[in-house]
Each structure stands twice: as C-alpha cells, then as structure tokens.
Amino acid sequence: MWLFLQRRLLPVRGRRVCKLFCRFYCQAAKRDTIFALSSGQGKCGVAVIRTSGPASYSALLCMTGTKEPPLPRTATLRRICDPSSSEILDRGLVLWFPG
C-alpha cells in the first residue's frame, strides 16, 4: 500500500523525500537496540522491559543468566540478573519473539 500511495499520490519531489526518509530511518532502526520500560509510575506490581533491535538476543541471555533462550512465543519463568554482577534481582516471565 505504501508503494501505491507513493507512486500515485505524491509528486516526484515528494517521492524522493519519502525514499530518503525510509532509507535513513529503516537503516537506523536496524542498527540500534532499544530498551523501553513500560511500567506504571511509582510502586507497581508488574514491570515490563521491552527490547528491540539486533542486540536483543544477547541482552535477553545476559539478563536471564542462561545460555539458551526460552522457546519462541512462550512465556517462561526465569531469574532476572544484573548482567555486570550476576546478582539475582527478581524472577519474571520472559517472552522472546525472534524477528
């Protein structure tokens, strides 16, 4: 659909801008690994840490202190560790969605 809109609705100059925009942002998204904390403010019972990007797999292994990732798309109870000291911080459900 994006290509259809790009070819049919945008003038030639707009198409060039869209190509540059897509090329820059798509490549930037492939390089960066993003860590996002998606928890409530203050004290809350559930914390969600979402990682996205090329180093997500390594981050998952470091944070869980294991050599094997959980099965894809399956919630698995794992220990959450400090990657630098290997101190156990908590236990939690870990989900891995390989891309």
PDB file as gemmi writes it, atoms N, CA and C in Angstrom:
CRYST1    1.000    1.000    1.000  90.00  90.00  90.00 P 1                      
ATOM      1  N   MET A   1       0.819  -1.187   0.000  1.00  0.00           N  
ATOM      2  CA  MET A   1       0.000   0.000   0.000  1.00  0.00           C  
ATOM      3  C   MET A   1       0.865   1.254   0.000  1.00  0.00           C  
ATOM      4  N   TRP A   2       1.971   1.251   0.756  1.00  0.00           N  
ATOM      5  CA  TRP A   2       2.834   2.427   0.813  1.00  0.00           C  
ATOM      6  C   TRP A   2       3.376   2.762  -0.566  1.00  0.00           C  
ATOM      7  N   LEU A   3       3.810   1.727  -1.318  1.00  0.00           N  
ATOM      8  CA  LEU A   3       4.327   1.982  -2.660  1.00  0.00           C  
ATOM      9  C   LEU A   3       3.234   2.529  -3.560  1.00  0.00           C  
ATOM     10  N   PHE A   4       2.017   2.014  -3.427  1.00  0.00           N  
ATOM     11  CA  PHE A   4       0.902   2.523  -4.212  1.00  0.00           C  
ATOM     12  C   PHE A   4       0.689   4.005  -3.930  1.00  0.00           C  
ATOM     13  N   LEU A   5       0.632   4.375  -2.655  1.00  0.00           N  
ATOM     14  CA  LEU A   5       0.441   5.781  -2.296  1.00  0.00           C  
ATOM     15  C   LEU A   5       1.600   6.634  -2.783  1.00  0.00           C  
ATOM     16  N   GLN A   6       2.805   6.084  -2.651  1.00  0.00           N  
ATOM     17  CA  GLN A   6       3.985   6.840  -3.049  1.00  0.00           C  
ATOM     18  C   GLN A   6       3.956   7.125  -4.547  1.00  0.00           C  
ATOM     19  N   ARG A   7       3.565   6.146  -5.350  1.00  0.00           N  
ATOM     20  CA  ARG A   7       3.590   6.319  -6.808  1.00  0.00           C  
ATOM     21  C   ARG A   7       2.408   7.136  -7.318  1.00  0.00           C  
ATOM     22  N   ARG A   8       1.240   6.956  -6.729  1.00  0.00           N  
ATOM     23  CA  ARG A   8       0.023   7.570  -7.266  1.00  0.00           C  
ATOM     24  C   ARG A   8      -0.263   8.974  -6.735  1.00  0.00           C  
ATOM     25  N   LEU A   9      -0.012   9.202  -5.465  1.00  0.00           N  
ATOM     26  CA  LEU A   9      -0.494  10.434  -4.853  1.00  0.00           C  
ATOM     27  C   LEU A   9       0.566  11.510  -4.661  1.00  0.00           C  
ATOM     28  N   LEU A  10       1.814  11.116  -4.572  1.00  0.00           N  
ATOM     29  CA  LEU A  10       2.852  12.098  -4.280  1.00  0.00           C  
ATOM     30  C   LEU A  10       3.504  12.621  -5.551  1.00  0.00           C  
ATOM     31  N   PRO A  11       3.818  13.907  -5.588  1.00  0.00           N  
ATOM     32  CA  PRO A  11       4.587  14.416  -6.720  1.00  0.00           C  
ATOM     33  C   PRO A  11       6.001  13.835  -6.684  1.00  0.00           C  
ATOM     34  N   VAL A  12       6.734  14.016  -7.776  1.00  0.00           N  
ATOM     35  CA  VAL A  12       8.080  13.432  -7.897  1.00  0.00           C  
ATOM     36  C   VAL A  12       8.967  13.865  -6.741  1.00  0.00           C  
ATOM     37  N   ARG A  13       8.949  15.138  -6.382  1.00  0.00           N  
ATOM     38  CA  ARG A  13       9.783  15.625  -5.276  1.00  0.00           C  
ATOM     39  C   ARG A  13       9.408  14.924  -3.970  1.00  0.00           C  
ATOM     40  N   GLY A  14       8.121  14.750  -3.717  1.00  0.00           N  
ATOM     41  CA  GLY A  14       7.657  14.060  -2.516  1.00  0.00           C  
ATOM     42  C   GLY A  14       8.109  12.614  -2.482  1.00  0.00           C  
ATOM     43  N   ARG A  15       8.148  11.977  -3.644  1.00  0.00           N  
ATOM     44  CA  ARG A  15       8.617  10.589  -3.705  1.00  0.00           C  
ATOM     45  C   ARG A  15      10.078  10.497  -3.298  1.00  0.00           C  
ATOM     46  N   ARG A  16      10.891  11.459  -3.745  1.00  0.00           N  
ATOM     47  CA  ARG A  16      12.313  11.451  -3.373  1.00  0.00           C  
ATOM     48  C   ARG A  16      12.476  11.639  -1.870  1.00  0.00           C  
ATOM     49  N   VAL A  17      11.714  12.544  -1.294  1.00  0.00           N  
ATOM     50  CA  VAL A  17      11.778  12.776   0.151  1.00  0.00           C  
ATOM     51  C   VAL A  17      11.381  11.508   0.900  1.00  0.00           C  
ATOM     52  N   CYS A  18      10.332  10.833   0.445  1.00  0.00           N  
ATOM     53  CA  CYS A  18       9.895   9.596   1.096  1.00  0.00           C  
ATOM     54  C   CYS A  18      10.963   8.518   1.005  1.00  0.00           C  
ATOM     55  N   LYS A  19      11.618   8.410  -0.152  1.00  0.00           N  
ATOM     56  CA  LYS A  19      12.683   7.409  -0.302  1.00  0.00           C  
ATOM     57  C   LYS A  19      13.820   7.684   0.671  1.00  0.00           C  
ATOM     58  N   LEU A  20      14.244   8.945   0.760  1.00  0.00           N  
ATOM     59  CA  LEU A  20      15.327   9.293   1.680  1.00  0.00           C  
ATOM     60  C   LEU A  20      14.913   9.039   3.123  1.00  0.00           C  
ATOM     61  N   PHE A  21      13.704   9.426   3.464  1.00  0.00           N  
ATOM     62  CA  PHE A  21      13.191   9.216   4.821  1.00  0.00           C  
ATOM     63  C   PHE A  21      13.192   7.732   5.169  1.00  0.00           C  
ATOM     64  N   CYS A  22      12.631   6.912   4.282  1.00  0.00           N  
ATOM     65  CA  CYS A  22      12.557   5.466   4.537  1.00  0.00           C  
ATOM     66  C   CYS A  22      13.950   4.853   4.608  1.00  0.00           C  
ATOM     67  N   ARG A  23      14.831   5.248   3.714  1.00  0.00           N  
ATOM     68  CA  ARG A  23      16.179   4.681   3.705  1.00  0.00           C  
ATOM     69  C   ARG A  23      16.904   5.011   5.005  1.00  0.00           C  
ATOM     70  N   PHE A  24      16.829   6.264   5.452  1.00  0.00           N  
ATOM     71  CA  PHE A  24      17.520   6.671   6.672  1.00  0.00           C  
ATOM     72  C   PHE A  24      16.933   5.987   7.900  1.00  0.00           C  
ATOM     73  N   TYR A  25      15.615   6.056   8.066  1.00  0.00           N  
ATOM     74  CA  TYR A  25      15.007   5.528   9.283  1.00  0.00           C  
ATOM     75  C   TYR A  25      14.980   4.007   9.324  1.00  0.00           C  
ATOM     76  N   CYS A  26      14.841   3.350   8.199  1.00  0.00           N  
ATOM     77  CA  CYS A  26      14.865   1.884   8.194  1.00  0.00           C  
ATOM     78  C   CYS A  26      16.250   1.377   8.561  1.00  0.00           C  
ATOM     79  N   GLN A  27      17.302   2.023   8.059  1.00  0.00           N  
ATOM     80  CA  GLN A  27      18.657   1.593   8.400  1.00  0.00           C  
ATOM     81  C   GLN A  27      18.975   1.915   9.852  1.00  0.00           C  
ATOM     82  N   ALA A  28      18.516   3.046  10.358  1.00  0.00           N  
ATOM     83  CA  ALA A  28      18.767   3.403  11.759  1.00  0.00           C  
ATOM     84  C   ALA A  28      18.081   2.409  12.686  1.00  0.00           C  
ATOM     85  N   ALA A  29      16.899   1.968  12.308  1.00  0.00           N  
ATOM     86  CA  ALA A  29      16.181   1.004  13.142  1.00  0.00           C  
ATOM     87  C   ALA A  29      16.902  -0.337  13.184  1.00  0.00           C  
ATOM     88  N   LYS A  30      17.597  -0.694  12.116  1.00  0.00           N  
ATOM     89  CA  LYS A  30      18.325  -1.961  12.086  1.00  0.00           C  
ATOM     90  C   LYS A  30      19.573  -1.918  12.959  1.00  0.00           C  
ATOM     91  N   ARG A  31      20.156  -0.740  13.165  1.00  0.00           N  
ATOM     92  CA  ARG A  31      21.406  -0.626  13.920  1.00  0.00           C  
ATOM     93  C   ARG A  31      21.187  -0.561  15.422  1.00  0.00           C  
ATOM     94  N   ASP A  32      20.175   0.127  15.870  1.00  0.00           N  
ATOM     95  CA  ASP A  32      20.001   0.425  17.287  1.00  0.00           C  
ATOM     96  C   ASP A  32      19.253  -0.686  18.016  1.00  0.00           C  
ATOM     97  N   THR A  33      19.630  -0.877  19.266  1.00  0.00           N  
ATOM     98  CA  THR A  33      18.862  -1.738  20.164  1.00  0.00           C  
ATOM     99  C   THR A  33      18.202  -0.824  21.182  1.00  0.00           C  
ATOM    100  N   ILE A  34      16.906  -0.964  21.316  1.00  0.00           N  
ATOM    101  CA  ILE A  34      16.121  -0.078  22.160  1.00  0.00           C  
ATOM    102  C   ILE A  34      15.656  -0.843  23.395  1.00  0.00           C  
ATOM    103  N   PHE A  35      15.795  -0.223  24.545  1.00  0.00           N  
ATOM    104  CA  PHE A  35      15.291  -0.768  25.803  1.00  0.00           C  
ATOM    105  C   PHE A  35      14.217   0.183  26.299  1.00  0.00           C  
ATOM    106  N   ALA A  36      13.017  -0.337  26.540  1.00  0.00           N  
ATOM    107  CA  ALA A  36      11.911   0.515  26.979  1.00  0.00           C  
ATOM    108  C   ALA A  36      11.269  -0.070  28.229  1.00  0.00           C  
ATOM    109  N   LEU A  37      11.158   0.738  29.257  1.00  0.00           N  
ATOM    110  CA  LEU A  37      10.484   0.333  30.485  1.00  0.00           C  
ATOM    111  C   LEU A  37       9.021   0.743  30.366  1.00  0.00           C  
ATOM    112  N   SER A  38       8.138  -0.230  30.416  1.00  0.00           N  
ATOM    113  CA  SER A  38       6.709   0.026  30.230  1.00  0.00           C  
ATOM    114  C   SER A  38       5.939  -0.325  31.490  1.00  0.00           C  
ATOM    115  N   SER A  39       6.290   0.299  32.577  1.00  0.00           N  
ATOM    116  CA  SER A  39       5.646   0.031  33.863  1.00  0.00           C  
ATOM    117  C   SER A  39       4.849   1.244  34.295  1.00  0.00           C  
ATOM    118  N   GLY A  40       3.998   1.028  35.280  1.00  0.00           N  
ATOM    119  CA  GLY A  40       3.271   2.144  35.855  1.00  0.00           C  
ATOM    120  C   GLY A  40       4.201   3.039  36.649  1.00  0.00           C  
ATOM    121  N   GLN A  41       3.753   4.241  36.958  1.00  0.00           N  
ATOM    122  CA  GLN A  41       4.580   5.156  37.733  1.00  0.00           C  
ATOM    123  C   GLN A  41       4.499   4.806  39.210  1.00  0.00           C  
ATOM    124  N   GLY A  42       5.589   5.029  39.916  1.00  0.00           N  
ATOM    125  CA  GLY A  42       5.629   4.725  41.346  1.00  0.00           C  
ATOM    126  C   GLY A  42       5.732   3.231  41.588  1.00  0.00           C  
ATOM    127  N   LYS A  43       5.196   2.785  42.710  1.00  0.00           N  
ATOM    128  CA  LYS A  43       5.227   1.354  43.026  1.00  0.00           C  
ATOM    129  C   LYS A  43       4.141   0.643  42.223  1.00  0.00           C  
ATOM    130  N   CYS A  44       4.527  -0.435  41.590  1.00  0.00           N  
ATOM    131  CA  CYS A  44       3.553  -1.213  40.833  1.00  0.00           C  
ATOM    132  C   CYS A  44       3.932  -2.688  40.900  1.00  0.00           C  
ATOM    133  N   GLY A  45       2.968  -3.548  40.710  1.00  0.00           N  
ATOM    134  CA  GLY A  45       3.187  -4.978  40.839  1.00  0.00           C  
ATOM    135  C   GLY A  45       3.793  -5.627  39.614  1.00  0.00           C  
ATOM    136  N   VAL A  46       3.716  -4.966  38.472  1.00  0.00           N  
ATOM    137  CA  VAL A  46       4.202  -5.556  37.228  1.00  0.00           C  
ATOM    138  C   VAL A  46       5.125  -4.571  36.529  1.00  0.00           C  
ATOM    139  N   ALA A  47       6.265  -5.061  36.085  1.00  0.00           N  
ATOM    140  CA  ALA A  47       7.187  -4.248  35.286  1.00  0.00           C  
ATOM    141  C   ALA A  47       7.400  -4.951  33.954  1.00  0.00           C  
ATOM    142  N   VAL A  48       7.394  -4.188  32.893  1.00  0.00           N  
ATOM    143  CA  VAL A  48       7.628  -4.731  31.560  1.00  0.00           C  
ATOM    144  C   VAL A  48       8.847  -4.035  30.983  1.00  0.00           C  
ATOM    145  N   ILE A  49       9.826  -4.833  30.567  1.00  0.00           N  
ATOM    146  CA  ILE A  49      11.008  -4.297  29.888  1.00  0.00           C  
ATOM    147  C   ILE A  49      10.983  -4.858  28.482  1.00  0.00           C  
ATOM    148  N   ARG A  50      10.914  -3.978  27.508  1.00  0.00           N  
ATOM    149  CA  ARG A  50      10.857  -4.413  26.115  1.00  0.00           C  
ATOM    150  C   ARG A  50      12.163  -4.036  25.437  1.00  0.00           C  
ATOM    151  N   THR A  51      12.759  -4.999  24.757  1.00  0.00           N  
ATOM    152  CA  THR A  51      13.957  -4.711  23.971  1.00  0.00           C  
ATOM    153  C   THR A  51      13.642  -4.988  22.518  1.00  0.00           C  
ATOM    154  N   SER A  52      14.246  -4.207  21.655  1.00  0.00           N  
ATOM    155  CA  SER A  52      14.030  -4.356  20.232  1.00  0.00           C  
ATOM    156  C   SER A  52      15.308  -3.970  19.514  1.00  0.00           C  
ATOM    157  N   GLY A  53      15.751  -4.786  18.577  1.00  0.00           N  
ATOM    158  CA  GLY A  53      16.948  -4.463  17.814  1.00  0.00           C  
ATOM    159  C   GLY A  53      17.908  -5.630  17.739  1.00  0.00           C  
ATOM    160  N   PRO A  54      19.058  -5.405  17.093  1.00  0.00           N  
ATOM    161  CA  PRO A  54      19.990  -6.502  16.829  1.00  0.00           C  
ATOM    162  C   PRO A  54      20.614  -7.128  18.065  1.00  0.00           C  
ATOM    163  N   ALA A  55      20.745  -6.412  19.167  1.00  0.00           N  
ATOM    164  CA  ALA A  55      21.376  -6.974  20.368  1.00  0.00           C  
ATOM    165  C   ALA A  55      20.354  -7.484  21.386  1.00  0.00           C  
ATOM    166  N   SER A  56      19.088  -7.589  20.992  1.00  0.00           N  
ATOM    167  CA  SER A  56      18.050  -8.053  21.919  1.00  0.00           C  
ATOM    168  C   SER A  56      18.307  -9.472  22.395  1.00  0.00           C  
ATOM    169  N   TYR A  57      18.745 -10.328  21.503  1.00  0.00           N  
ATOM    170  CA  TYR A  57      19.021 -11.723  21.863  1.00  0.00           C  
ATOM    171  C   TYR A  57      20.105 -11.787  22.932  1.00  0.00           C  
ATOM    172  N   SER A  58      21.196 -11.058  22.729  1.00  0.00           N  
ATOM    173  CA  SER A  58      22.286 -11.038  23.713  1.00  0.00           C  
ATOM    174  C   SER A  58      21.823 -10.443  25.034  1.00  0.00           C  
ATOM    175  N   ALA A  59      21.024  -9.385  24.975  1.00  0.00           N  
ATOM    176  CA  ALA A  59      20.508  -8.762  26.200  1.00  0.00           C  
ATOM    177  C   ALA A  59      19.632  -9.735  26.974  1.00  0.00           C  
ATOM    178  N   LEU A  60      18.823 -10.496  26.269  1.00  0.00           N  
ATOM    179  CA  LEU A  60      17.970 -11.490  26.920  1.00  0.00           C  
ATOM    180  C   LEU A  60      18.810 -12.534  27.642  1.00  0.00           C  
ATOM    181  N   LEU A  61      19.842 -13.029  26.984  1.00  0.00           N  
ATOM    182  CA  LEU A  61      20.703 -14.036  27.611  1.00  0.00           C  
ATOM    183  C   LEU A  61      21.449 -13.460  28.810  1.00  0.00           C  
ATOM    184  N   CYS A  62      21.906 -12.216  28.708  1.00  0.00           N  
ATOM    185  CA  CYS A  62      22.613 -11.582  29.831  1.00  0.00           C  
ATOM    186  C   CYS A  62      21.681 -11.346  31.016  1.00  0.00           C  
ATOM    187  N   MET A  63      20.476 -10.884  30.744  1.00  0.00           N  
ATOM    188  CA  MET A  63      19.545 -10.569  31.825  1.00  0.00           C  
ATOM    189  C   MET A  63      18.993 -11.810  32.514  1.00  0.00           C  
ATOM    190  N   THR A  64      18.943 -12.933  31.801  1.00  0.00           N  
ATOM    191  CA  THR A  64      18.418 -14.151  32.415  1.00  0.00           C  
ATOM    192  C   THR A  64      19.533 -15.058  32.910  1.00  0.00           C  
ATOM    193  N   GLY A  65      20.777 -14.765  32.554  1.00  0.00           N  
ATOM    194  CA  GLY A  65      21.908 -15.558  33.022  1.00  0.00           C  
ATOM    195  C   GLY A  65      21.921 -16.975  32.488  1.00  0.00           C  
ATOM    196  N   THR A  66      21.325 -17.178  31.310  1.00  0.00           N  
ATOM    197  CA  THR A  66      21.280 -18.511  30.716  1.00  0.00           C  
ATOM    198  C   THR A  66      21.999 -18.523  29.378  1.00  0.00           C  
ATOM    199  N   LYS A  67      22.251 -19.712  28.883  1.00  0.00           N  
ATOM    200  CA  LYS A  67      22.891 -19.851  27.576  1.00  0.00           C  
ATOM    201  C   LYS A  67      21.874 -20.149  26.484  1.00  0.00           C  
ATOM    202  N   GLU A  68      20.677 -20.530  26.893  1.00  0.00           N  
ATOM    203  CA  GLU A  68      19.619 -20.860  25.942  1.00  0.00           C  
ATOM    204  C   GLU A  68      18.449 -19.892  26.113  1.00  0.00           C  
ATOM    205  N   PRO A  69      17.922 -19.364  25.023  1.00  0.00           N  
ATOM    206  CA  PRO A  69      16.738 -18.506  25.148  1.00  0.00           C  
ATOM    207  C   PRO A  69      15.503 -19.363  25.411  1.00  0.00           C  
ATOM    208  N   PRO A  70      14.427 -18.748  25.887  1.00  0.00           N  
ATOM    209  CA  PRO A  70      13.189 -19.517  26.030  1.00  0.00           C  
ATOM    210  C   PRO A  70      12.646 -19.883  24.651  1.00  0.00           C  
ATOM    211  N   LEU A  71      11.728 -20.810  24.620  1.00  0.00           N  
ATOM    212  CA  LEU A  71      11.101 -21.148  23.344  1.00  0.00           C  
ATOM    213  C   LEU A  71      10.410 -19.910  22.783  1.00  0.00           C  
ATOM    214  N   PRO A  72      10.471 -19.701  21.475  1.00  0.00           N  
ATOM    215  CA  PRO A  72       9.825 -18.522  20.888  1.00  0.00           C  
ATOM    216  C   PRO A  72       8.332 -18.485  21.189  1.00  0.00           C  
ATOM    217  N   ARG A  73       7.850 -17.299  21.500  1.00  0.00           N  
ATOM    218  CA  ARG A  73       6.435 -17.022  21.745  1.00  0.00           C  
ATOM    219  C   ARG A  73       5.843 -17.842  22.888  1.00  0.00           C  
ATOM    220  N   THR A  74       6.674 -18.192  23.869  1.00  0.00           N  
ATOM    221  CA  THR A  74       6.233 -18.969  25.025  1.00  0.00           C  
ATOM    222  C   THR A  74       6.679 -18.260  26.297  1.00  0.00           C  
ATOM    223  N   ALA A  75       5.761 -18.030  27.218  1.00  0.00           N  
ATOM    224  CA  ALA A  75       6.113 -17.395  28.495  1.00  0.00           C  
ATOM    225  C   ALA A  75       6.844 -18.415  29.367  1.00  0.00           C  
ATOM    226  N   THR A  76       8.026 -18.033  29.844  1.00  0.00           N  
ATOM    227  CA  THR A  76       8.865 -18.915  30.649  1.00  0.00           C  
ATOM    228  C   THR A  76       9.295 -18.170  31.904  1.00  0.00           C  
ATOM    229  N   LEU A  77       9.207 -18.823  33.059  1.00  0.00           N  
ATOM    230  CA  LEU A  77       9.647 -18.216  34.310  1.00  0.00           C  
ATOM    231  C   LEU A  77      11.169 -18.311  34.388  1.00  0.00           C  
ATOM    232  N   ARG A  78      11.827 -17.152  34.523  1.00  0.00           N  
ATOM    233  CA  ARG A  78      13.290 -17.107  34.588  1.00  0.00           C  
ATOM    234  C   ARG A  78      13.730 -16.154  35.688  1.00  0.00           C  
ATOM    235  N   ARG A  79      14.966 -16.334  36.132  1.00  0.00           N  
ATOM    236  CA  ARG A  79      15.571 -15.375  37.055  1.00  0.00           C  
ATOM    237  C   ARG A  79      16.053 -14.180  36.235  1.00  0.00           C  
ATOM    238  N   ILE A  80      15.852 -12.992  36.762  1.00  0.00           N  
ATOM    239  CA  ILE A  80      16.340 -11.771  36.129  1.00  0.00           C  
ATOM    240  C   ILE A  80      17.578 -11.353  36.908  1.00  0.00           C  
ATOM    241  N   CYS A  81      18.714 -11.259  36.217  1.00  0.00           N  
ATOM    242  CA  CYS A  81      20.002 -10.997  36.872  1.00  0.00           C  
ATOM    243  C   CYS A  81      20.591  -9.671  36.414  1.00  0.00           C  
ATOM    244  N   ASP A  82      21.431  -9.100  37.254  1.00  0.00           N  
ATOM    245  CA  ASP A  82      22.235  -7.943  36.884  1.00  0.00           C  
ATOM    246  C   ASP A  82      23.348  -8.465  35.976  1.00  0.00           C  
ATOM    247  N   PRO A  83      23.427  -8.008  34.719  1.00  0.00           N  
ATOM    248  CA  PRO A  83      24.432  -8.538  33.794  1.00  0.00           C  
ATOM    249  C   PRO A  83      25.878  -8.324  34.248  1.00  0.00           C  
ATOM    250  N   SER A  84      26.140  -7.264  35.003  1.00  0.00           N  
ATOM    251  CA  SER A  84      27.525  -6.991  35.399  1.00  0.00           C  
ATOM    252  C   SER A  84      27.961  -7.804  36.612  1.00  0.00           C  
ATOM    253  N   SER A  85      27.053  -8.046  37.563  1.00  0.00           N  
ATOM    254  CA  SER A  85      27.451  -8.755  38.783  1.00  0.00           C  
ATOM    255  C   SER A  85      26.838 -10.152  38.901  1.00  0.00           C  
ATOM    256  N   SER A  86      25.926 -10.501  38.017  1.00  0.00           N  
ATOM    257  CA  SER A  86      25.192 -11.780  38.052  1.00  0.00           C  
ATOM    258  C   SER A  86      24.332 -11.929  39.305  1.00  0.00           C  
ATOM    259  N   GLU A  87      24.090 -10.827  40.010  1.00  0.00           N  
ATOM    260  CA  GLU A  87      23.220 -10.843  41.189  1.00  0.00           C  
ATOM    261  C   GLU A  87      21.775 -11.036  40.738  1.00  0.00           C  
ATOM    262  N   ILE A  88      21.055 -11.923  41.402  1.00  0.00           N  
ATOM    263  CA  ILE A  88      19.661 -12.161  41.059  1.00  0.00           C  
ATOM    264  C   ILE A  88      18.826 -10.989  41.572  1.00  0.00           C  
ATOM    265  N   LEU A  89      18.120 -10.339  40.672  1.00  0.00           N  
ATOM    266  CA  LEU A  89      17.298  -9.183  41.022  1.00  0.00           C  
ATOM    267  C   LEU A  89      15.850  -9.581  41.301  1.00  0.00           C  
ATOM    268  N   ASP A  90      15.343 -10.528  40.522  1.00  0.00           N  
ATOM    269  CA  ASP A  90      13.939 -10.905  40.640  1.00  0.00           C  
ATOM    270  C   ASP A  90      13.691 -12.137  39.780  1.00  0.00           C  
ATOM    271  N   ARG A  91      12.471 -12.619  39.817  1.00  0.00           N  
ATOM    272  CA  ARG A  91      12.027 -13.662  38.901  1.00  0.00           C  
ATOM    273  C   ARG A  91      10.914 -13.070  38.062  1.00  0.00           C  
ATOM    274  N   GLY A  92      10.811 -13.518  36.824  1.00  0.00           N  
ATOM    275  CA  GLY A  92       9.764 -12.968  35.985  1.00  0.00           C  
ATOM    276  C   GLY A  92       9.481 -13.828  34.778  1.00  0.00           C  
ATOM    277  N   LEU A  93       8.382 -13.518  34.125  1.00  0.00           N  
ATOM    278  CA  LEU A  93       8.034 -14.194  32.888  1.00  0.00           C  
ATOM    279  C   LEU A  93       8.793 -13.548  31.749  1.00  0.00           C  
ATOM    280  N   VAL A  94       9.432 -14.372  30.953  1.00  0.00           N  
ATOM    281  CA  VAL A  94      10.227 -13.895  29.824  1.00  0.00           C  
ATOM    282  C   VAL A  94       9.584 -14.420  28.549  1.00  0.00           C  
ATOM    283  N   LEU A  95       9.370 -13.533  27.606  1.00  0.00           N  
ATOM    284  CA  LEU A  95       8.860 -13.924  26.297  1.00  0.00           C  
ATOM    285  C   LEU A  95       9.851 -13.463  25.244  1.00  0.00           C  
ATOM    286  N   TRP A  96      10.079 -14.306  24.260  1.00  0.00           N  
ATOM    287  CA  TRP A  96      11.019 -13.962  23.187  1.00  0.00           C  
ATOM    288  C   TRP A  96      10.306 -14.132  21.859  1.00  0.00           C  
ATOM    289  N   PHE A  97      10.308 -13.060  21.070  1.00  0.00           N  
ATOM    290  CA  PHE A  97       9.714 -13.072  19.741  1.00  0.00           C  
ATOM    291  C   PHE A  97      10.830 -12.814  18.730  1.00  0.00           C  
ATOM    292  N   PRO A  98      11.457 -13.869  18.197  1.00  0.00           N  
ATOM    293  CA  PRO A  98      12.548 -13.641  17.244  1.00  0.00           C  
ATOM    294  C   PRO A  98      12.008 -12.995  15.970  1.00  0.00           C  
ATOM    295  N   GLY A  99      12.830 -12.120  15.393  1.00  0.00           N  
ATOM    296  CA  GLY A  99      12.381 -11.416  14.191  1.00  0.00           C  
ATOM    297  C   GLY A  99      13.249 -11.648  13.015  1.00  0.00           C  
TER     298      GLY A  99                                                      
END                                                                             
